[in-house]
Amino acid sequence: MVSKAKQLQEAKQLKRLEVLGWAMIHGMVINPSKGYEQYVENFFTFHACPCDRRREFCPCPESVAEVKEKGCCLCRLFWRDLATFQMTLGRKDEKSTGEESGAAPRGGEPKPGRRSAAK
């Protein structure tokens, strides 16, 4: 007889393979910062999409359209490609440091060639 712990371990391994296969079939990449282990764990905690519990499956069918339209799915597990992920990450970094507006980065002077808004 197989223990419940062993069954759960096997189910999680199948879910990992499903996530990897989904990404491969649809030409997507998995979030390189987080990986997919947290999503697999959350799926088994909630028994639904960990990011939108109204979605019954993970990976959910909606993720394909979301990646095509927005570059990533709702939960940011799947991305169109690595470049899209890096560009999105770069925009967040710029916003958090104020570089986009030409303001001084935290703790420093404005970047050369950019004018400060206050003069």
N, C-alpha and C positions, 0 to 999 in steps of 0.2 A: 504494500500500500504506500502511495506517495503522500508525504506530509503536505499540509497547507502551505508551509513556508517554501517548500520545493516547488509547488505549483505556482505560487506567486513569483518566485524567481524565474521560472520558465516563461510565465506570461510577460514579465517585464523584458526578458530577452527577446521575445517575439515582437513586442512593441518597439524596442530599439531597432530591430531589423525593418519593421514596417516604416518607421520614421526615415531611416536611411534610404530605403527603397523608394519611398514617396518623393524624396528630394531628387534622387537619381532619375526617376521616370519623368519628372516634370522639369528637369534641368535647373533645379534650385540649389542653393547652398544653405547649410545650416549655420546659424549664428555662431561665428567663431569665438566670441567672447564668453558665451554661456554654455555652448554645447547643447545637448538635448537631454541629458540625464535628469535635470530638474523638471522638464516637461513630462518625461516618462513617470517620474515619481508622483507629480501632481495629477496626472491622468488616473493613476490607481488610487489616489486619495479621493478625487471628486467623481470618478467614473464618467467623465465627460471631458470636453475640451477644457484644459486648465485656464484658458484665458476668457472664454465666453461659455459659461455652463449651459447656455441654451443650445449650444452646438453639441450634438451627441457623440461625435467622433473626433479623434485626434490621431493622425492629422485629419483636419476637416476639409471637405470639398471646397469650401469658400476660400481656403488659403491659396489655391491656384489663381483665381481671379484677382485676389488682393495683391499677390506678388506681381502679376502682370500690370495691374493698374497703379500700384503705389510703390513697388519696389520691395515690399516685405508684407508678410501677413500680419494680422492683428496682434498676435502675441510676439512677433518679431523673432520667431523660431526660424522661419524660412525666408530667404532673401533671393532676389533675382540673380545676383552675382556678388562676388567679393568687392568689386569696385563700388557698387551701390551701397553696400554696407559701410565701406570706408568713407565714402562721400557723406553719408548721413552722419556718421560719427564725427567727421570733420566739421560739419555745420553745427553740431551740438557744442563742440569745443570752442568754436568761434563765438557762439552766442554766450557761452558761460564766461569767456574772458573779455568780452566786449570788443574783440578785434574787428568784427564786421562793421561796426559803426565808426571805427577809427579811434575809439577811446583807448586809453592806456590799459594794457593788460594788467591783471591784478598784481600790485606790488611793483610796477615799473613804469617806464616812460612809453609814450606812443611809439609805434613802429616807425622806422625811417620811411619817409615818402608818404605818410598819412598825416593828415591834419587833425588835430584835436578839435572837437566841437566847441570847446571853451577857449576863447582867445581874448 
